[in-house]
């Protein structure tokens, strides 16, 4: 079903859209969507970053689940069922606000993921490998590139394969999450019985404004993604029934799969010992000493016997989990970019679906090239420091991702007004309130990402990122704003390059 003409632009899809959509194949069923969503939303790469803020991180996790996560699930359930066209969030945004807005928003939505895959996810996978299989020693530069480039291009290959094959990566990733996080949670209980846990008073869970500034953008980054399966709307067997089903079930599972390991890390490790990059990995290594191994006086954990075997298994599950996160986001965002290509909001060259695979192979390869460039550039600029690379790329990924939702979230209320006659199998309650609340939260988070603590305590020590001083606030502002503005301008360029497709559509409409 198509939404029909709900903007002032010429009615009817471009001829390019009709020809490309015929190459898509319906392989995406109800449980495929559920597993896809779990891989999309539950990422283990940021668990350590959240836990490093201490016990109040758990409080904000629950608060954001109520005021942000649940409303975004309601929003996606309606839009995904009412407008189930391929492209998902691009379709919603462009139909609500026009192709220019859709083009800029969609470029931001897409570019985040190759940046994230080549930076944050690849270095997190390397850290897990070195921690468990290389005695914690850094890999040599050639070995680092062999591992990370293999990681990136295995992910790209999975995105290229037809959905009936490629969808097994999210399925395996979902089960890896269940096994890894379930085993970790059980082991924390065993560890607590044997060694005791770090105690918390109720005051430790008290939320603070400083914690809100630091945590809200990161938690929102963890909590977005309900819309991603809808980028493959034309490949779903029954989008109108399956999207709401998968969205609501994945929401419950996602909160549990985040809350339990974060609480586990806080119970096992002192807050000062939790790092953004290695927090979850270090906690796994420490609690697994209950199966064999010991913790030295300086807090260093060593595994032996069954502990070593289970630790290696956990590392493999961790790497599969991280890989599946990248694959699902690349699969979805690449489809959205391809749709904008054949819809006149990006170069037509990118809007091509492979007849052989039924996937946007050209965009997939472009994503791989961007990931590779980000990986090499970030590694060289940070002198091979995994922690610096992780922090630099994560900040860019979070800000770029959240900005793209400034176009997606208002679309619920706008499309309810512009397209009231489109059948809605599921209708979200209070659509205007949901759109306003979600948009304001994202807008606030975006401000805090580029100017932490603003407007009252801009870059005070409690809000400034680690390693930055108050005197460097202007420099930090530019490091965040320049890439965002650059990405937005590239989105405008993509829209301009889509003019021939839009022009062809106008001429075709005039003839008919």
N, C-alpha and C positions, 0 to 999 in steps of 0.2 A: 504494500500500500504506500502511496506517496501522499505527502501532505497537501499538495496542490499549491496554487499561487497564493501566497500570503504576504508578498512584499510588492513594492511598486515596480519591480523588475519584470521583464517580459515573461509571459506565462510559458510553461512547458520546459522540460529539461533539454539541455543541449543534445545534439545528435551524438556527440562523443560519449555522453553519459549512457545513452541507450545502448550503444555498441559495447562499451566496456562492461556494463552491468550484466550483459548476457554471458560473460565469461566466469561469473561468480558461481560457486557451487554450495549447495546447502549441506553442511556437515556439522553444524553447531547446535547440539541439543541441550536440553535442560541441565543435565549434570555437567556437560562440558562448560557451560556458562558459569555454573557454581564453582568448579575447580579453577576456571580462568580468573574469576573474581578473587578467590582466595590468594592466588599468586600475585594478582594486581595489588591488593590492599595490604596483605600481611608480608611486609619486608623485614628481614632480619638485619639488614645493614645499618639501620638507624636505632635499633633497640639499645645499643650501648650509649648513643648520644642522648637518648631520652633519660635513661637510668642515671647518667652522670649528674643530673640535676638533683638527685636525692629523692627522698620519700614524697615530696610534694609533686614529683613527676607523675606518680600514680594517681594522685588526686586530680590533677589537670587532665590526665588520660580519661578518667571517668566523666569529668565535667564536659569535656569536648565530645565525648561519645553521645551525650544527651543533647547538647545544644548545636552540634555541628554534624556529627556522623549520621545520626538518625534522620534529621531533616534532609540531608543530601541524598540519603537512600530513598526517601519519599519522592523527592524531586526527580531522581533518575528513573524510578519505577514508572512515573507518569510519562515522562518524555520518551523513554526507551520503548514503551508499549504503544504510545500514540504516534510517534514518528520513527518507525523502525527501519528507515532507509540506511543503506551503507554509508558510513561516514559519521554517524552518531552525533557527537558534540559539534562537529563542523556544520552539519545540516541544521541543528537547532539554532546555533548562533547566527549563521548566515541567513536563515529564513526569518529570524527575529529582527536582525539589525542590518542586513544587507551583506553582499559579498565582500566588500572591503573589510568590514569588521570581522567577518568570518575568516578571511585570508590571514589577517594579522593574528587573530586569536589562535587559528589553527597552526600557524608557523611556530608560535610559542609552545603550543601543546606538543608539537612534533619534536622540535629541536632539543627539548629537555632530555628526551630519552636516549638518543645516541651519546649525549654528553654524560648522562648518568651511567650508561652501560660502560663506556670507555674509561670513566673516572672512578666514581664511587664504588660501583659493583665489582669491577675488575680488581681494584686494590683490596677490597674486602675479601674476595676469594683468595687472593695471594696471601693475605694475612692468615687466613684459616689454614692454608696449605703449609706455610712456613712454621706456624705454631705447632701443628701436629705431626708433620712429616719431615721437617727440617730443623728440629730442635730449637725453634724460635729464631734461627739465623736468617738474615735477609738473603734473598737470592742475588746472584750476580746480575749485572745489567742485561747480558744476553739471555740468561735464564728467565729473568723477569719478563722480558718482551715475548719470549716464546710462550710462556704461560698465559699472559694477559691477552696476547693477540689470538691465541687459540680459543680462549674464553669468549672473546668478542665475536669471532667469526663462526664459532659453533652456534652462538646465539643468532647470528644473522642467517645461517643456513637453516636453522629451525623455523625462522620467520618466512623464509622463501618457500619451504615445502608446503604442499597443499594442506589445507586445514585438517583433512582426515588423518594426515600423518603428523603435522606440526602440533596439533592439539594435545598430543601425548606428552609434550614437554610440560605444559601447565598441569596435566593430570599427575604426572610423576612429581612435579614440584609441590602440588597440594598435599600429596601423601608424605612427601619428605618433611613438610611443615608439621603435619600431625605427629610423625615419628620423632622428629628432632625436639620439638617443643614439649611433647608429651613425656619423652624420656628425660629431658632436662628437668621438668617439673617434678616428676617422681623422684629423681635423684636428689633434688634439693631437699625434699622431705627426709630422705634417708640420711643425707649429710647433716641436716639439722638435728636428727636424733642422735647421731654419733658425735658431732662436734659442737653443737649449739649454733645459734644464728645471731646475727647482729640485731639487737633489739631496737625498736622504735617506740618513742612516746607519741601520744596523739598530736603533740605540737609539731612533730617532724612532718606530719602530713598536712599541716596548715598551708593553704595556698597563699602566695605572696605575689605582689604586682611584678616584681623582678622575675620571678619564676614564670609568670604569665607571658612576659615579653620574650623570654628566652625559649620557652617551650611551645607556645601556641603555633608559631609557623611550622615547627618540626612535626608537631602532632597533626596539624592539618595536612601536611605533606604525606604523613602516614595514612591519613583517613580519606584521601581522595582516590578516585578510580572506579566508582560504581558505574560510570558511563562508558568505560573502556570496551566492554563486550559489544556495546551498541555500535561501535565503529564497524563491526561485521554484521550489521543488521540484515542485509540481504542474504547472508550465509546461515542465518538461524532457521531452524525448522519451524519454529512457532514463536516469534519474538514477543507477540502480544501477551502470551501466557507465561512464557519462560523467563522473561526479564524480571518482572516483579517477584516471581518465585525465587530466583537465584539471588536477587538483591537483598531481600529480607533475611534469607537464611545465611548468606555470607556475612551480613552485618553482625549477627549474633556471634558467629564463629570467630570473626576477626577481632572483636573486642576481647574475647577470651584468649585468643592466641597472642595478643599483645600484652594483656594485663598479667597473665601468669608468668611469662619469662621475665618481664620487667620487675615484678615483685620478687621473683627468685633471685635475680642479680642483686637487688638491694639487700636481700636477706643474707647473701653469701659474702659479698665484697664490701669493704669500706668504701664510702662515696669517693674519697680521695684517690682510691685505686681504680675507679671506673673511668675508662677512656671512651671517647666516641667511636674510635676505630675498633679497639679490641675488647671492649667491655663484655660483650656477650661471649666472645670466644674465650676470654680469660675465666669467666664464670664457669663455662662448660668444663674447662681443664681442671679447675679447682674442685668442683663437686664430684667429678668422675674419679677422684682419688679414693672414693669409698669402695670402688671395685678393684683398686690396686694402685698404689702410689702414695705420695706424701706431700705435704705443704711445708716448705722450709721456713725458717724464722723470718726471712725477709718477704714472705708471702709468695715466693715462686713455687708453682706446683709442678710436680713430676709424676708421670704416669708409668705404670708397669703392669705386666700380666694382663688380666682381663680389663683393667682400666685403660691400658694402652690400646687394646683392640676396640673397645667401645668408644674411646676417644677418636680413633681413626674413623670409625663408622660415623660418629657425629660430625666430623670434619667433612666427610663426603656428602652427608645429608645437607650440611650447611652450604656447601658450594653448589649443590643442585638447587637448593632453595634460592640462593642469590641469582643463579643463572636463570631460573624460571621467572623470577621477577622481571629481569631485563627482557626476556623473550616475550612475555605477555604484553608489556608496554610497547615494545618495538612492533609487535604484530598489530596492535590496535592503532597506535599513532601513525604508523606507516600507511595503513589503510585510509585513515582520515586525510592524510596529505594527498594520497592518490585520488581520492574522491574530489578534493578541491582542485586537482589538476584537470580532471575531465568535466568539472562543473564551472570552470572559468575563473577560479580564484588562485591559480598557480600555473606554472608552465605546463602546457599540454604534454610535453615529453614525460613528465612525472606521472601523469594521469593515465597510465597504461596497466591493465591487468594481464598477467601472463595467461595465454591460452592453455599452456601446458600445466601450470600449477594452480591457476585461479587465485594468484596472489600478486601484490604490487612489487615485482622483482626489482624494478629500477629504483624505487624508493628504498627497498631493503638494502640494496648495494650502497646507495647514498648514505644511509644510516651507518652502515659498516665503515665507510670511509671517514665519516665525521667522528665516529667513536675512535677509530685508529688515530686520527689527527689529535683529538683531545687527549688520548692516552699518552702519546709521545710528547706533545707540547707540555702537558701538566707534569709529566715525570721529569723532563729536562729543566723546567722552570723551578721546580721544588728540589732540585739536586737529588732526586731519588728518594726523598723523604716520604714514606707512605702516609704518615700522619698528616703532613702538610697537604699532600695531594688529595687525601680524603676530605679534609676540611674545606679546601678551596672549591672543589668541584661540587660537594654537597650543598654549600651555600648558594652557588649559581643554580643548581638543579631545583632547589626548594623555591627560590624567588621566581624563576621562570615558570615553573609549574603553577604556582598559586596565581600569578598574574593572568594566566590563561582562563582561570575560572571566573574572572570578572566578566567574561562574555558568556560563559555557560550558565551560571546560576541565575542571572536575571531573565534568562530565556523562558523559564517556567511561567512566570507571570505575563510576560509579553506575548508568548504564543497562546496562552489561555485567552488573551484579549484579541489577538489578531486572527486566530484560527479556532473560534469557539465551536465550529461544526465538525471538526475532525473527531472521529470516534476515539474515546479514551477508555480502554478496558479497565484502567486503574486511574483514579483521580486523587491527587494529593490534597489533603485538607489545607486550607488557608494558603493558597499558592503565593499571594502577594507577600504575606508575612515571611514565608519560607525564603523567597527570593531576596527580600530585603535583609533579613538576618544573616543569611549565608554570605551575601555580597559584602555587607559591612564587616563581617568577621574576616573575610579574605582581604579586604582593603586594608584593615588595621594590620593584619599580619604582614602584608606587603610593605607598609610603611615601616614597620619594626625591622624588617629584613634590611632595608637600605639605610635606615637611620634609627638604630636601636635606642629605645628609651624616649624617642621623640613623642610629643613636642616639649614635655616638661623636663625630662632628665636625659636629653640626647647625649649618648656616649659617656654617661657617668660610669664609674668602674663596675657598678652592679649590672650594667646592661651591655657594656662593650664586649665584643667577642674576645676570646683568649688571644693574647699576644698583641693587642692593639691598645694604644694609649689615647687619652682624650684629645691630645694635640693632633692625632692622626685621623680625626673624625671626617674631615673633608676628603682625605685620600680614600678612606673606606667607602664613603658615599659614592665617589666616582667609580670605584672598582665594582660596585653593585649596579649603578645606574647605566654606565656606558654599555655593558653587554646587553642589558634589557632594552635600551633605546636602539642599539644596533640590531637586535633581533626583530624589534617592531618595524624598523625601516626595511629589513629584509622581507618581512611579511607584506609591506606595501609594494615592494618590488615584485614579489611573487604575484600579487594581484594585478599589477600592471602587465606582467608577462602573460597573464591569462586573458588579456583583451581579445586576441584573435578568436579564442573559443567563445567568449561572450558575444563578439561581433557576428560570428557564424550563427549563433543561436538567434540573434535579433533578425538577421536576414532570413533565416529559415521561418521564423515566426511571421514575418511580414509577407512571405510568399504564400503561407497557408491562411 
